Amino acid sequence: MTEKVSGRTAPMLRRVAVIGGGITGLAAAQRLASRSDNTHIVVFESSQRLGGIIRTETADGFLMELGPDSFITNKPGAIQLCSEIGFRDQLIPTDSRFRRSLVLRNGKPVPVPDGFMLMAPTKPWAILTTPILSLAGRLRLLCEVFVARRKQFDDDDESLASFVRRRFGQQALERLVQPLVGGIYTADPEKLSLKATLPRFVEMEQSHGSVIRATLAQQKQEHERAANGQDSSEESSGSGARYGMFATAGGGLSDMVAALEQDLRRSGRVDFQLGVKVTGMSRTTDSGSQWMLQLQNQAAMSFDAVIVTLPTHSAARILEAAISQELQAALGRIEYASSAIVVSGHQLSDFAHPMDAFGLVIPAIEGRRILAVSFSSRKFRDRAPEGQILLRTFVGGAMQPELLKQDDDTIVGIVNEELRSIFGMNAEPMFSEVIRYNHAMPQYNVGHLERVARITTLLKETPGLQLAGSSYTGVGIPDSIASGWAAADNVIQHVAGQVHREQHA
Ligand SMILES: Cc1cc2nc3c(=O)[nH]c(=O)nc-3n(C[C@H](O)[C@H](O)[C@H](O)COP(=O)(O)OP(=O)(O)OC[C@H]3O[C@@H](n4cnc5c(N)ncnc54)[C@H](O)[C@@H]3O)c2cc1C
């Protein structure tokens, strides 16, 4: 079989559709374009721009991330992608001058204890002196070393809240872990699956009988490695180290998307269909070897394989005619939370607080109407003009969904009231912009891994169809990239099988 694409004749060319032009879809297209000679890729994106949730804007000397603002570098996805597209030298680290976080305690911002990483204290003495917990709370946290290991009931999942309460006590959960971890997932820790979100803590308990003991043992090993001149991971090497694991693009994450787009266009193997919404899909043969895509305001198009990178609720909708009811129901079992970010610019002198940190997280028991505030221009350089500061305030999430029913002006009013009360803000912001993310944050609730395993099994009934994105095996940018790559690898295998069968028919 030969097919003419872009004026050249390519042997055995297979057409692959990627639905969604966010980072997952672009990563999938990049993997296909760079690793498979016999595919032509069409990326369908319903909006007029690529990048999806990733969006950078600039105005009046401010560089504003309206979605994600950075990514973790101890997972390979994003760093590797940047290397492959020649963008690595554009990445910048966090600003070492402000590497610390604050947590609200009785209405006042207080530093998170030095070396406290999500829930593992790397410096137990810092816990002993923190004002965030009462003396009883501090001692209870440190008594974790004596708490018996949980008996493993096979694949038994446990919520984050249950794990922390059991090992570190209620105060550590309410005052530290809920705001620090809940912030990442905008989730309710009573529902969040530990196995799906922080599996290394399950392993630590099982291997060392205690998270603290496991953390200290790991630290010791790394010190020894460092002393022997070997490389040592930043993760457990002391003060502020965790913050050093984040990177972003100097000119904003949209630059990374633009570089990726350029790389794909240069390959000559990818067409972008912007402003084209996929409304449905069907299989044109019983064997499922061809997929027909229904497009809004356009004629249907047929493909040999399809990668769907939408949230599961949208994927289930467009796949209704193409997949079993069981798979559709399984997709429907993944829940999503909504949130909003208020991006605002201020004069630094308008705050009584020095704003000398990366941001503030707020425990739910403080009863505030915002979840967290990121001090964007303290986290990364060149995000605000001299003497000014850029903030991103998070509202809503799984714990406070009712606030998102308010209109934008009301939400900005709420945020300003909170900034006044918490940081002593004494003037209106220079500007505020509300960005809403409706049903955009997948909730990895207890049983998530089993739900994803079921989806993976059921998906095998529909060869040529792949699902990818942040709903399945990790919520961040590196995970989304890895999932796009994995989907593309499966398509490459599928297409190779098709070609092989055809050649030997
Ligand atoms: C508020 C917020 C903050 C975040 N912060 C961080 C962070 O700091 N660091 C980090 O690592 N991760 C962060 N994340 C997670 C990260 O943004 C996501 O993992 C990642 O961007 C998901 O990319 P995606 O391509 O899977 O989805 P999306 O970016 O949602 O892309 C999907 C695309 O599909 C398009 N589309 C939808 N329906 C159709 C259709 N029917 N036909 C065609 N196209 C369609 C959409 O327009 C969109 O462009 C954050 C997420 C949110 C919501």
The ligand as a Gaussian input file, in Angstrom:
#p B3LYP/6-31G(d) Opt

LIG

0 1
 C       -4.956000      24.805000      37.236000
 C       -3.920000      23.768000      36.946000
 C       -2.605000      23.955000      37.359000
 C       -1.649000      22.986000      37.074000
 N       -0.358000      23.185000      37.473000
 C        0.591000      22.291000      37.152000
 C        1.963000      22.548000      37.432000
 O        2.330000      23.594000      37.944000
 N        2.875000      21.597000      37.082000
 C        2.516000      20.439000      36.438000
 O        3.385000      19.604000      36.152000
 N        1.225000      20.172000      36.132000
 C        0.258000      21.076000      36.463000
 N       -1.033000      20.851000      36.110000
 C       -1.354000      19.648000      35.343000
 C       -0.972000      19.820000      33.861000
 O       -1.371000      21.082000      33.434000
 C       -1.627000      18.744000      33.035000
 O       -1.157000      17.487000      33.447000
 C       -1.359000      18.842000      31.537000
 O       -1.292000      20.168000      31.085000
 C       -2.445000      18.076000      30.804000
 O       -2.252000      18.171000      29.430000
 P       -3.214000      17.408000      28.418000
 O       -2.678000      17.598000      27.072000
 O       -3.425000      16.009000      28.880000
 O       -4.640000      18.105000      28.595000
 P       -5.110000      19.557000      28.140000
 O       -4.051000      20.537000      28.353000
 O       -6.431000      19.746000      28.788000
 O       -5.321000      19.398000      26.566000
 C       -6.455000      18.819000      25.990000
 C       -6.756000      19.577000      24.713000
 O       -7.832000      18.946000      24.050000
 C       -8.651000      19.949000      23.454000
 N       -9.973000      19.358000      23.231000
 C      -10.935000      19.107000      24.159000
 N      -11.991000      18.514000      23.584000
 C      -11.686000      18.357000      22.269000
 C      -12.376000      17.781000      21.165000
 N      -13.584000      17.226000      21.299000
 N      -11.776000      17.799000      19.934000
 C      -10.529000      18.347000      19.776000
 N       -9.833000      18.908000      20.801000
 C      -10.402000      18.894000      22.033000
 C       -8.623000      21.066000      24.474000
 O       -8.956000      22.314000      23.871000
 C       -7.180000      21.016000      24.951000
 O       -6.349000      21.888000      24.203000
 C       -2.023000      21.802000      36.392000
 C       -3.341000      21.625000      35.973000
 C       -4.295000      22.586000      36.240000
 C       -5.709000      22.372000      35.791000

